Each structure stands twice: as structure tokens, then as C-alpha cells.
Amino acid sequence: MKNRSHKRRESRGLGAFFLAFTMPFLILSGCTFDNSSTIQAKKIIQYHDDRYKDNPLSGTVINGVRVITLKAYQFYFSPSTIVVNKGERVRLIVSAEDVPHGFEIEGLSIPGYNIETVIRPGFPVTVEFTPDEKGAWEIICTIYCGFGHSTMKGTFVVK
Ligand code: CUA
């Protein structure tokens, strides 16, 4: 009896040993996946009714186009969350309110827009596109704008 329980402990020990060795590989292979710059990989979360059902749609619809003003500050976007409908035309007017900023909806390509565009105060940048996939993506700042640059983020929701 004593001997058997000892054996069980030993096999559990082996399991932990096995995990300790395979974990780094599992994590590494996860990273490799993330590096493939597919649209799917960049989507931060699947659209979820419960999570976003109370978020009102952003901006104003003018002549069938949802027009949204996005203001960039050190070090945040206002509004921090943008919500649009799948399949509708969206016009984003992005302005820098203090120092030059940039913007990108990571994983969503906007036709004709270069993510390295420097948005300077007083010179808003307008982009137009039609999101065709439900989900939530991260809005990031693409131009170094100070110590908080890398934390300057927003969320773009398509529902
Ligand atoms: Cu704003 Cu970098």
C-alpha cells in the first residue's frame, strides 16, 4: 500500500517535470503564431454581444457615412472606444491635440492609408473604409510622442 502511493506521487512529479519542459516550447510556438501578421492574429477579442451591447455606436451618420472624430492626446485617444456596425461606411477624422501622433487600427488595413503618417496639431487626417468583419481591435499610436507613447491605445469595435 505504502509503496503504491509513493508510486503515484512519483508519476505526478514526472507530469510536472514534463510540463516544465514543454511549457517554454508551447509559449514559444504561441509567439510565432502572433508574429504572423494576419488580420486574424491581431484581432484582440472576438466580438461578444454581452461585452459591447451597451456601447452606443460612435459618431454621426451623414449621407450614409458614419463620421467619427478621434482625438489624440498624450497619451490617450478620445473617445477611447469606437463602435461601428459591420458593413457600414466609416469616416474617421483623426486629430492631434497637443504634439504629433500617429494612428493605426492594428490588424485592419485601411485602403490608401499609410500607418506611418505623422498627424500634426492643426492638420487632421481623414480616412474612410468599410469594416466587413465583427470584432474588436486595438487602436495604437504609431509616432513616438513621449514617455507614454507605447501605452497610448484605444479600442475599435465592429458589431
Ligand atoms: Cu501618441 Cu505616440
Backbone and ligand atoms as CSV (ligand in chain L), in Angstrom:
chain,resi,resn,atom,element,x,y,z
A,1,MET,N,N,0.841,-1.212,0.000
A,1,MET,CA,C,0.000,0.000,0.000
A,1,MET,C,C,0.869,1.252,0.000
A,2,LYS,N,N,1.742,1.262,0.933
A,2,LYS,CA,C,2.655,2.382,1.085
A,2,LYS,C,C,3.432,2.610,-0.225
A,3,ASN,N,N,3.829,1.509,-0.759
A,3,ASN,CA,C,4.642,1.538,-1.968
A,3,ASN,C,C,3.862,2.151,-3.150
A,4,ARG,N,N,2.546,1.788,-3.241
A,4,ARG,CA,C,1.751,2.243,-4.372
A,4,ARG,C,C,1.560,3.771,-4.341
A,5,SER,N,N,1.255,4.299,-3.121
A,5,SER,CA,C,1.018,5.743,-3.040
A,5,SER,C,C,2.314,6.503,-3.364
A,6,HIS,N,N,3.389,5.896,-3.017
A,6,HIS,CA,C,4.663,6.524,-3.341
A,6,HIS,C,C,4.835,6.615,-4.864
A,7,LYS,N,N,4.388,5.532,-5.520
A,7,LYS,CA,C,4.500,5.493,-6.980
A,7,LYS,C,C,3.648,6.588,-7.633
A,8,ARG,N,N,2.431,6.781,-7.047
A,8,ARG,CA,C,1.536,7.779,-7.618
A,8,ARG,C,C,2.173,9.177,-7.527
A,9,ARG,N,N,2.754,9.433,-6.378
A,9,ARG,CA,C,3.422,10.715,-6.186
A,9,ARG,C,C,4.525,10.909,-7.231
A,10,GLU,N,N,5.199,9.837,-7.454
A,10,GLU,CA,C,6.320,9.893,-8.378
A,10,GLU,C,C,5.829,10.245,-9.792
A,11,SER,N,N,4.655,9.647,-10.152
A,11,SER,CA,C,4.189,9.896,-11.509
A,11,SER,C,C,3.687,11.333,-11.641
A,12,ARG,N,N,3.151,11.878,-10.543
A,12,ARG,CA,C,2.729,13.271,-10.592
A,12,ARG,C,C,3.964,14.162,-10.791
A,13,GLY,N,N,5.005,13.788,-10.099
A,13,GLY,CA,C,6.268,14.519,-10.225
A,13,GLY,C,C,6.748,14.503,-11.670
A,14,LEU,N,N,6.588,13.363,-12.298
A,14,LEU,CA,C,7.006,13.249,-13.699
A,14,LEU,C,C,6.183,14.176,-14.582
A,15,GLY,N,N,4.864,14.278,-14.255
A,15,GLY,CA,C,3.973,15.143,-15.024
A,15,GLY,C,C,4.432,16.594,-14.961
A,16,ALA,N,N,4.778,17.028,-13.766
A,16,ALA,CA,C,5.237,18.403,-13.573
A,16,ALA,C,C,6.545,18.626,-14.324
A,17,PHE,N,N,7.366,17.616,-14.268
A,17,PHE,CA,C,8.658,17.660,-14.956
A,17,PHE,C,C,8.444,17.829,-16.460
A,18,PHE,N,N,7.495,17.038,-16.973
A,18,PHE,CA,C,7.177,17.073,-18.399
A,18,PHE,C,C,6.661,18.465,-18.789
A,19,LEU,N,N,5.745,19.013,-17.972
A,19,LEU,CA,C,5.166,20.332,-18.233
A,19,LEU,C,C,6.236,21.409,-18.242
A,20,ALA,N,N,7.133,21.323,-17.247
A,20,ALA,CA,C,8.184,22.326,-17.122
A,20,ALA,C,C,9.035,22.355,-18.389
A,21,PHE,N,N,9.167,21.185,-19.006
A,21,PHE,CA,C,9.995,21.137,-20.217
A,21,PHE,C,C,9.249,21.556,-21.461
A,22,THR,N,N,7.929,21.240,-21.521
A,22,THR,CA,C,7.189,21.533,-22.751
A,22,THR,C,C,6.615,22.947,-22.753
A,23,MET,N,N,6.367,23.516,-21.550
A,23,MET,CA,C,5.768,24.853,-21.459
A,23,MET,C,C,6.507,25.898,-22.307
A,24,PRO,N,N,7.837,26.005,-22.135
A,24,PRO,CA,C,8.539,27.032,-22.920
A,24,PRO,C,C,8.331,26.858,-24.417
A,25,PHE,N,N,8.227,25.614,-24.860
A,25,PHE,CA,C,8.026,25.379,-26.295
A,25,PHE,C,C,6.625,25.800,-26.711
A,26,LEU,N,N,5.657,25.492,-25.839
A,26,LEU,CA,C,4.274,25.872,-26.128
A,26,LEU,C,C,4.180,27.390,-26.215
A,27,ILE,N,N,4.808,28.072,-25.268
A,27,ILE,CA,C,4.761,29.540,-25.233
A,27,ILE,C,C,5.465,30.099,-26.463
A,28,LEU,N,N,6.618,29.528,-26.788
A,28,LEU,CA,C,7.376,29.984,-27.951
A,28,LEU,C,C,6.580,29.819,-29.235
A,29,SER,N,N,5.917,28.674,-29.367
A,29,SER,CA,C,5.166,28.458,-30.601
A,29,SER,C,C,3.984,29.405,-30.664
A,30,GLY,N,N,3.444,29.783,-29.485
A,30,GLY,CA,C,2.370,30.777,-29.436
A,30,GLY,C,C,2.852,32.103,-29.981
A,31,CYS,N,N,4.064,32.488,-29.606
A,31,CYS,CA,C,4.649,33.753,-30.055
A,31,CYS,C,C,4.830,33.761,-31.567
A,32,THR,N,N,5.267,32.629,-32.095
A,32,THR,CA,C,5.497,32.534,-33.533
A,32,THR,C,C,4.186,32.807,-34.265
A,33,PHE,N,N,3.112,32.270,-33.709
A,33,PHE,CA,C,1.797,32.474,-34.297
A,33,PHE,C,C,1.454,33.947,-34.327
A,34,ASP,N,N,1.695,34.622,-33.206
A,34,ASP,CA,C,1.354,36.023,-33.058
A,34,ASP,C,C,2.122,36.886,-34.052
A,35,ASN,N,N,3.348,36.447,-34.388
A,35,ASN,CA,C,4.179,37.238,-35.277
A,35,ASN,C,C,3.686,37.208,-36.717
A,36,SER,N,N,2.986,36.155,-37.091
A,36,SER,CA,C,2.454,36.139,-38.446
A,36,SER,C,C,1.407,37.234,-38.506
A,37,SER,N,N,1.643,38.201,-39.376
A,37,SER,CA,C,0.829,39.417,-39.311
A,37,SER,C,C,-0.491,39.245,-40.047
A,38,THR,N,N,-1.204,38.184,-39.761
A,38,THR,CA,C,-2.516,38.022,-40.363
A,38,THR,C,C,-3.518,38.883,-39.608
A,39,ILE,N,N,-4.574,39.235,-40.284
A,39,ILE,CA,C,-5.611,40.055,-39.660
A,39,ILE,C,C,-6.190,39.338,-38.454
A,40,GLN,N,N,-6.409,38.052,-38.587
A,40,GLN,CA,C,-6.992,37.269,-37.505
A,40,GLN,C,C,-6.156,37.343,-36.237
A,41,ALA,N,N,-4.843,37.242,-36.401
A,41,ALA,CA,C,-3.956,37.198,-35.243
A,41,ALA,C,C,-3.978,38.496,-34.456
A,42,LYS,N,N,-4.259,39.599,-35.137
A,42,LYS,CA,C,-4.211,40.888,-34.470
A,42,LYS,C,C,-5.515,41.243,-33.769
A,43,LYS,N,N,-6.564,40.569,-34.147
A,43,LYS,CA,C,-7.850,40.864,-33.525
A,43,LYS,C,C,-7.738,40.520,-32.049
A,44,ILE,N,N,-7.986,41.479,-31.163
A,44,ILE,CA,C,-7.706,41.233,-29.753
A,44,ILE,C,C,-8.766,40.364,-29.097
A,45,ILE,N,N,-9.995,40.517,-29.485
A,45,ILE,CA,C,-11.034,39.651,-28.946
A,45,ILE,C,C,-12.118,39.468,-29.987
A,46,GLN,N,N,-12.784,38.330,-29.950
A,46,GLN,CA,C,-13.921,38.144,-30.828
A,46,GLN,C,C,-15.032,39.089,-30.357
A,47,TYR,N,N,-15.814,39.563,-31.302
A,47,TYR,CA,C,-16.941,40.387,-30.909
A,47,TYR,C,C,-17.850,39.578,-29.997
A,48,HIS,N,N,-18.267,40.186,-28.935
A,48,HIS,CA,C,-19.098,39.479,-27.973
A,48,HIS,C,C,-20.276,40.365,-27.595
A,49,ASP,N,N,-21.488,39.913,-27.893
A,49,ASP,CA,C,-22.697,40.705,-27.640
A,49,ASP,C,C,-22.747,41.249,-26.224
A,50,ASP,N,N,-22.480,40.370,-25.237
A,50,ASP,CA,C,-22.592,40.773,-23.835
A,50,ASP,C,C,-21.643,41.900,-23.488
A,51,ARG,N,N,-20.490,41.854,-24.099
A,51,ARG,CA,C,-19.471,42.833,-23.733
A,51,ARG,C,C,-19.751,44.214,-24.325
A,52,TYR,N,N,-20.315,44.238,-25.532
A,52,TYR,CA,C,-20.442,45.527,-26.218
A,52,TYR,C,C,-21.871,45.969,-26.480
A,53,LYS,N,N,-22.858,45.177,-26.037
A,53,LYS,CA,C,-24.244,45.511,-26.391
A,53,LYS,C,C,-24.674,46.882,-25.863
A,54,ASP,N,N,-24.061,47.332,-24.746
A,54,ASP,CA,C,-24.436,48.616,-24.170
A,54,ASP,C,C,-23.621,49.788,-24.712
A,55,ASN,N,N,-22.592,49.483,-25.480
A,55,ASN,CA,C,-21.800,50.574,-26.049
A,55,ASN,C,C,-22.563,51.181,-27.221
A,56,PRO,N,N,-22.871,52.471,-27.136
A,56,PRO,CA,C,-23.582,53.097,-28.255
A,56,PRO,C,C,-22.666,53.216,-29.467
A,57,LEU,N,N,-23.273,53.289,-30.637
A,57,LEU,CA,C,-22.496,53.497,-31.851
A,57,LEU,C,C,-21.855,54.885,-31.789
A,58,SER,N,N,-20.678,54.996,-32.348
A,58,SER,CA,C,-19.934,56.257,-32.283
A,58,SER,C,C,-20.300,57.188,-33.432
A,59,GLY,N,N,-20.090,58.468,-33.213
A,59,GLY,CA,C,-20.205,59.469,-34.271
A,59,GLY,C,C,-21.618,59.711,-34.760
A,60,THR,N,N,-21.700,60.270,-35.963
A,60,THR,CA,C,-22.972,60.655,-36.569
A,60,THR,C,C,-23.003,60.162,-38.006
A,61,VAL,N,N,-24.151,59.631,-38.412
A,61,VAL,CA,C,-24.275,59.187,-39.795
A,61,VAL,C,C,-24.681,60.369,-40.663
A,62,ILE,N,N,-23.822,60.699,-41.630
A,62,ILE,CA,C,-24.090,61.803,-42.551
A,62,ILE,C,C,-24.041,61.248,-43.967
A,63,ASN,N,N,-25.162,61.351,-44.675
A,63,ASN,CA,C,-25.262,60.808,-46.044
A,63,ASN,C,C,-24.784,59.361,-46.132
A,64,GLY,N,N,-25.197,58.556,-45.170
A,64,GLY,CA,C,-24.875,57.131,-45.218
A,64,GLY,C,C,-23.475,56.778,-44.734
A,65,VAL,N,N,-22.712,57.781,-44.277
A,65,VAL,CA,C,-21.357,57.511,-43.793
A,65,VAL,C,C,-21.292,57.828,-42.297
A,66,ARG,N,N,-20.793,56.897,-41.509
A,66,ARG,CA,C,-20.640,57.161,-40.068
A,66,ARG,C,C,-19.369,57.972,-39.852
A,67,VAL,N,N,-19.539,59.223,-39.463
A,67,VAL,CA,C,-18.410,60.143,-39.308
A,67,VAL,C,C,-18.030,60.238,-37.835
A,68,ILE,N,N,-16.779,59.935,-37.549
A,68,ILE,CA,C,-16.304,59.883,-36.164
A,68,ILE,C,C,-15.039,60.711,-36.034
A,69,THR,N,N,-15.013,61.559,-35.022
A,69,THR,CA,C,-13.807,62.331,-34.731
A,69,THR,C,C,-13.036,61.622,-33.626
A,70,LEU,N,N,-11.763,61.367,-33.889
A,70,LEU,CA,C,-10.900,60.702,-32.913
A,70,LEU,C,C,-9.768,61.655,-32.571
A,71,LYS,N,N,-9.703,62.043,-31.288
A,71,LYS,CA,C,-8.672,62.998,-30.877
A,71,LYS,C,C,-7.536,62.284,-30.163
A,72,ALA,N,N,-6.313,62.630,-30.560
A,72,ALA,CA,C,-5.125,62.012,-29.966
A,72,ALA,C,C,-4.470,62.989,-29.003
A,73,TYR,N,N,-4.265,62.532,-27.784
A,73,TYR,CA,C,-3.609,63.328,-26.744
A,73,TYR,C,C,-2.452,62.516,-26.175
A,74,GLN,N,N,-1.528,63.186,-25.487
A,74,GLN,CA,C,-0.530,62.476,-24.694
A,74,GLN,C,C,-1.247,61.962,-23.457
A,75,PHE,N,N,-1.535,60.740,-23.190
A,75,PHE,CA,C,-1.223,59.605,-24.037
A,75,PHE,C,C,-2.465,58.745,-24.131
A,76,TYR,N,N,-3.473,59.275,-24.769
A,76,TYR,CA,C,-4.713,58.524,-24.913
A,76,TYR,C,C,-5.473,59.012,-26.150
A,77,PHE,N,N,-6.445,58.205,-26.539
A,77,PHE,CA,C,-7.343,58.598,-27.617
A,77,PHE,C,C,-8.696,58.940,-27.012
A,78,SER,N,N,-9.359,59.916,-27.589
A,78,SER,CA,C,-10.697,60.270,-27.137
A,78,SER,C,C,-11.635,60.321,-28.347
A,79,PRO,N,N,-12.681,59.508,-28.376
A,79,PRO,CA,C,-13.059,58.528,-27.350
A,79,PRO,C,C,-12.086,57.348,-27.337
A,80,SER,N,N,-12.055,56.636,-26.206
A,80,SER,CA,C,-11.121,55.514,-26.095
A,80,SER,C,C,-11.661,54.269,-26.806
A,81,THR,N,N,-12.978,54.229,-26.972
A,81,THR,CA,C,-13.588,53.115,-27.698
A,81,THR,C,C,-14.464,53.655,-28.815
A,82,ILE,N,N,-14.289,53.091,-29.999
A,82,ILE,CA,C,-15.112,53.463,-31.147
A,82,ILE,C,C,-15.938,52.241,-31.523
A,83,VAL,N,N,-17.235,52.459,-31.719
A,83,VAL,CA,C,-18.113,51.338,-32.063
A,83,VAL,C,C,-18.826,51.642,-33.381
A,84,VAL,N,N,-18.717,50.727,-34.319
A,84,VAL,CA,C,-19.375,50.896,-35.615
A,84,VAL,C,C,-20.087,49.597,-35.985
A,85,ASN,N,N,-20.926,49.664,-37.000
A,85,ASN,CA,C,-21.609,48.469,-37.499
A,85,ASN,C,C,-20.795,47.830,-38.606
A,86,LYS,N,N,-20.830,46.524,-38.646
A,86,LYS,CA,C,-20.219,45.801,-39.760
A,86,LYS,C,C,-20.901,46.204,-41.059
A,87,GLY,N,N,-20.102,46.459,-42.092
A,87,GLY,CA,C,-20.650,46.715,-43.416
A,87,GLY,C,C,-21.049,48.145,-43.690
A,88,GLU,N,N,-20.894,49.040,-42.707
A,88,GLU,CA,C,-21.237,50.433,-42.989
A,88,GLU,C,C,-19.963,51.225,-43.294
A,89,ARG,N,N,-20.148,52.275,-44.071
A,89,ARG,CA,C,-19.027,53.138,-44.438
A,89,ARG,C,C,-18.657,53.970,-43.219
A,90,VAL,N,N,-17.365,53.999,-42.898
A,90,VAL,CA,C,-16.894,54.734,-41.717
A,90,VAL,C,C,-15.872,55.778,-42.153
A,91,ARG,N,N,-16.050,56.996,-41.672
A,91,ARG,CA,C,-15.045,58.041,-41.912
A,91,ARG,C,C,-14.478,58.468,-40.562
A,92,LEU,N,N,-13.172,58.287,-40.408
A,92,LEU,CA,C,-12.503,58.665,-39.170
A,92,LEU,C,C,-11.703,59.933,-39.420
A,93,ILE,N,N,-11.961,60.945,-38.589
A,93,ILE,CA,C,-11.184,62.179,-38.677
A,93,ILE,C,C,-10.295,62.210,-37.434
A,94,VAL,N,N,-9.005,62.015,-37.652
A,94,VAL,CA,C,-8.081,61.875,-36.530
A,94,VAL,C,C,-7.267,63.154,-36.376
A,95,SER,N,N,-7.312,63.732,-35.180
A,95,SER,CA,C,-6.561,64.964,-34.958
A,95,SER,C,C,-5.617,64.821,-33.780
A,96,ALA,N,N,-4.484,65.509,-33.866
A,96,ALA,CA,C,-3.528,65.552,-32.759
A,96,ALA,C,C,-3.803,66.818,-31.971
A,97,GLU,N,N,-4.001,66.678,-30.678
A,97,GLU,CA,C,-4.437,67.816,-29.863
A,97,GLU,C,C,-3.301,68.468,-29.074
A,98,ASP,N,N,-2.120,67.881,-29.079
A,98,ASP,CA,C,-1.009,68.509,-28.357
A,98,ASP,C,C,0.306,68.420,-29.150
A,99,VAL,N,N,0.802,67.203,-29.308
A,99,VAL,CA,C,2.038,67.002,-30.070
A,99,VAL,C,C,1.691,66.080,-31.250
A,100,PRO,N,N,2.592,65.900,-32.193
A,100,PRO,CA,C,2.293,64.971,-33.297
A,100,PRO,C,C,2.096,63.537,-32.804
A,101,HIS,N,N,1.079,62.877,-33.360
A,101,HIS,CA,C,0.788,61.478,-33.060
A,101,HIS,C,C,0.585,60.739,-34.381
A,102,GLY,N,N,0.384,59.443,-34.278
A,102,GLY,CA,C,0.012,58.648,-35.437
A,102,GLY,C,C,-1.100,57.723,-34.997
A,103,PHE,N,N,-1.672,56.988,-35.948
A,103,PHE,CA,C,-2.671,56.020,-35.510
A,103,PHE,C,C,-2.772,54.843,-36.457
A,104,GLU,N,N,-3.132,53.742,-35.880
A,104,GLU,CA,C,-3.312,52.517,-36.648
A,104,GLU,C,C,-4.350,51.676,-35.921
A,105,ILE,N,N,-5.230,51.026,-36.682
A,105,ILE,CA,C,-6.093,50.017,-36.076
A,105,ILE,C,C,-5.375,48.717,-36.373
A,106,GLU,N,N,-4.691,48.186,-35.369
A,106,GLU,CA,C,-3.768,47.094,-35.609
A,106,GLU,C,C,-4.484,45.869,-36.143
A,107,GLY,N,N,-4.112,45.451,-37.348
A,107,GLY,CA,C,-4.704,44.264,-37.950
A,107,GLY,C,C,-5.772,44.583,-38.978
A,108,LEU,N,N,-6.246,45.827,-38.989
A,108,LEU,CA,C,-7.221,46.241,-40.004
A,108,LEU,C,C,-6.509,47.153,-40.983
A,109,SER,N,N,-6.471,46.766,-42.246
A,109,SER,CA,C,-5.804,47.668,-43.173
A,109,SER,C,C,-6.825,48.629,-43.751
A,110,ILE,N,N,-6.453,49.905,-43.766
A,110,ILE,CA,C,-7.319,50.939,-44.305
A,110,ILE,C,C,-6.752,51.317,-45.667
A,111,PRO,N,N,-7.518,51.045,-46.733
A,111,PRO,CA,C,-7.011,51.298,-48.086
A,111,PRO,C,C,-6.519,52.742,-48.242
A,112,GLY,N,N,-5.321,52.890,-48.762
A,112,GLY,CA,C,-4.779,54.217,-49.053
A,112,GLY,C,C,-4.185,54.941,-47.856
A,113,TYR,N,N,-4.227,54.319,-46.678
A,113,TYR,CA,C,-3.687,55.000,-45.503
A,113,TYR,C,C,-2.358,54.378,-45.090
A,114,ASN,N,N,-1.359,55.225,-44.963
A,114,ASN,CA,C,-0.040,54.782,-44.523
A,114,ASN,C,C,0.049,54.969,-43.004
A,115,ILE,N,N,0.275,53.872,-42.288
A,115,ILE,CA,C,0.267,53.944,-40.818
A,115,ILE,C,C,1.424,54.764,-40.255
A,116,GLU,N,N,2.364,55.126,-41.120
A,116,GLU,CA,C,3.478,55.962,-40.635
A,116,GLU,C,C,3.181,57.455,-40.794
A,117,THR,N,N,1.966,57.764,-41.200
A,117,THR,CA,C,1.584,59.163,-41.356
A,117,THR,C,C,1.706,59.901,-40.027
A,118,VAL,N,N,2.382,61.047,-40.053
A,118,VAL,CA,C,2.501,61.877,-38.853
A,118,VAL,C,C,1.308,62.832,-38.836
A,119,ILE,N,N,0.533,62.757,-37.766
A,119,ILE,CA,C,-0.619,63.645,-37.650
A,119,ILE,C,C,-0.211,64.814,-36.748
A,120,ARG,N,N,-0.128,66.000,-37.352
A,120,ARG,CA,C,0.348,67.170,-36.614
A,120,ARG,C,C,-0.833,67.993,-36.112
A,121,PRO,N,N,-0.642,68.667,-34.971
A,121,PRO,CA,C,-1.719,69.520,-34.455
A,121,PRO,C,C,-2.155,70.518,-35.524
A,122,GLY,N,N,-3.445,70.634,-35.715
A,122,GLY,CA,C,-3.978,71.566,-36.701
A,122,GLY,C,C,-4.156,70.963,-38.083
A,123,PHE,N,N,-3.659,69.722,-38.272
A,123,PHE,CA,C,-3.781,69.074,-39.579
A,123,PHE,C,C,-4.364,67.673,-39.434
A,124,PRO,N,N,-5.682,67.597,-39.200
A,124,PRO,CA,C,-6.325,66.287,-39.015
A,124,PRO,C,C,-6.197,65.427,-40.277
A,125,VAL,N,N,-6.186,64.132,-40.057
A,125,VAL,CA,C,-6.112,63.175,-41.153
A,125,VAL,C,C,-7.450,62.440,-41.243
A,126,THR,N,N,-7.998,62.345,-42.435
A,126,THR,CA,C,-9.281,61.667,-42.630
A,126,THR,C,C,-9.074,60.361,-43.397
A,127,VAL,N,N,-9.641,59.290,-42.864
A,127,VAL,CA,C,-9.590,58.006,-43.574
A,127,VAL,C,C,-11.007,57.459,-43.691
A,128,GLU,N,N,-11.241,56.675,-44.729
A,128,GLU,CA,C,-12.570,56.115,-44.942
A,128,GLU,C,C,-12.452,54.659,-45.343
A,129,PHE,N,N,-13.270,53.832,-44.745
A,129,PHE,CA,C,-13.225,52.403,-45.060
A,129,PHE,C,C,-14.527,51.755,-44.610
A,130,THR,N,N,-14.698,50.492,-44.993
A,130,THR,CA,C,-15.908,49.747,-44.634
A,130,THR,C,C,-15.507,48.456,-43.923
A,131,PRO,N,N,-15.637,48.416,-42.604
A,131,PRO,CA,C,-15.271,47.191,-41.883
A,131,PRO,C,C,-16.215,46.052,-42.276
A,132,ASP,N,N,-15.656,44.912,-42.622
A,132,ASP,CA,C,-16.507,43.807,-43.080
A,132,ASP,C,C,-16.405,42.588,-42.168
A,133,GLU,N,N,-15.909,42.817,-40.955
A,133,GLU,CA,C,-15.760,41.690,-40.031
A,133,GLU,C,C,-16.060,42.165,-38.615
A,134,LYS,N,N,-16.882,41.389,-37.885
A,134,LYS,CA,C,-17.151,41.748,-36.493
A,134,LYS,C,C,-15.931,41.439,-35.638
A,135,GLY,N,N,-15.727,42.266,-34.617
A,135,GLY,CA,C,-14.601,42.006,-33.729
A,135,GLY,C,C,-14.155,43.265,-33.030
A,136,ALA,N,N,-13.090,43.156,-32.267
A,136,ALA,CA,C,-12.514,44.313,-31.587
A,136,ALA,C,C,-11.016,44.322,-31.840
A,137,TRP,N,N,-10.527,45.501,-32.169
A,137,TRP,CA,C,-9.104,45.655,-32.485
A,137,TRP,C,C,-8.526,46.781,-31.630
A,138,GLU,N,N,-7.211,46.767,-31.541
A,138,GLU,CA,C,-6.557,47.798,-30.756
A,138,GLU,C,C,-6.193,48.976,-31.658
A,139,ILE,N,N,-6.520,50.177,-31.180
A,139,ILE,CA,C,-6.050,51.385,-31.861
A,139,ILE,C,C,-4.746,51.759,-31.165
A,140,ILE,N,N,-3.697,51.953,-31.936
A,140,ILE,CA,C,-2.420,52.305,-31.320
A,140,ILE,C,C,-1.866,53.583,-31.942
A,141,CYS,N,N,-0.951,54.213,-31.211
A,141,CYS,CA,C,-0.257,55.399,-31.719
A,141,CYS,C,C,1.010,54.920,-32.416
A,142,THR,N,N,1.255,55.414,-33.629
A,142,THR,CA,C,2.376,54.890,-34.417
A,142,THR,C,C,3.561,55.849,-34.484
A,143,ILE,N,N,3.417,57.028,-33.904
A,143,ILE,CA,C,4.510,58.010,-33.926
A,143,ILE,C,C,4.947,58.268,-32.485
A,144,TYR,N,N,6.238,58.212,-32.238
A,144,TYR,CA,C,6.709,58.428,-30.865
A,144,TYR,C,C,6.307,59.826,-30.393
A,145,CYS,N,N,5.607,59.869,-29.255
A,145,CYS,CA,C,5.068,61.152,-28.798
A,145,CYS,C,C,5.402,61.443,-27.342
A,146,GLY,N,N,6.309,60.657,-26.772
A,146,GLY,CA,C,6.713,60.908,-25.392
A,146,GLY,C,C,6.739,59.628,-24.592
A,147,PHE,N,N,6.982,59.772,-23.305
A,147,PHE,CA,C,7.227,58.580,-22.468
A,147,PHE,C,C,6.054,57.614,-22.415
A,148,GLY,N,N,4.842,58.112,-22.649
A,148,GLY,CA,C,3.679,57.226,-22.560
A,148,GLY,C,C,3.227,56.692,-23.914
A,149,HIS,N,N,4.041,56.927,-24.930
A,149,HIS,CA,C,3.664,56.545,-26.308
A,149,HIS,C,C,3.171,55.099,-26.423
A,150,SER,N,N,3.926,54.169,-25.833
A,150,SER,CA,C,3.588,52.760,-26.037
A,150,SER,C,C,2.315,52.347,-25.298
A,151,THR,N,N,1.847,53.195,-24.386
A,151,THR,CA,C,0.615,52.856,-23.659
A,151,THR,C,C,-0.601,53.569,-24.256
A,152,MET,N,N,-0.368,54.315,-25.323
A,152,MET,CA,C,-1.439,55.103,-25.919
A,152,MET,C,C,-2.279,54.207,-26.826
A,153,LYS,N,N,-3.417,53.780,-26.301
A,153,LYS,CA,C,-4.220,52.789,-27.009
A,153,LYS,C,C,-5.707,53.075,-26.922
A,154,GLY,N,N,-6.428,52.555,-27.874
A,154,GLY,CA,C,-7.878,52.619,-27.861
A,154,GLY,C,C,-8.423,51.305,-28.377
A,155,THR,N,N,-9.757,51.237,-28.489
A,155,THR,CA,C,-10.376,50.005,-28.974
A,155,THR,C,C,-11.333,50.333,-30.109
A,156,PHE,N,N,-11.261,49.550,-31.167
A,156,PHE,CA,C,-12.144,49.722,-32.305
A,156,PHE,C,C,-13.036,48.483,-32.389
A,157,VAL,N,N,-14.354,48.714,-32.209
A,157,VAL,CA,C,-15.292,47.598,-32.166
A,157,VAL,C,C,-16.188,47.625,-33.405
A,158,VAL,N,N,-16.306,46.494,-34.041
A,158,VAL,CA,C,-17.234,46.354,-35.165
A,158,VAL,C,C,-18.304,45.381,-34.711
A,159,LYS,N,N,-19.579,45.834,-34.689
A,159,LYS,CA,C,-20.632,44.914,-34.240
A,159,LYS,C,C,-21.784,44.832,-35.216
L,1,CUA,CU1,CU,0.833,59.358,-29.360
L,1,CUA,CU2,CU,2.756,58.079,-29.782
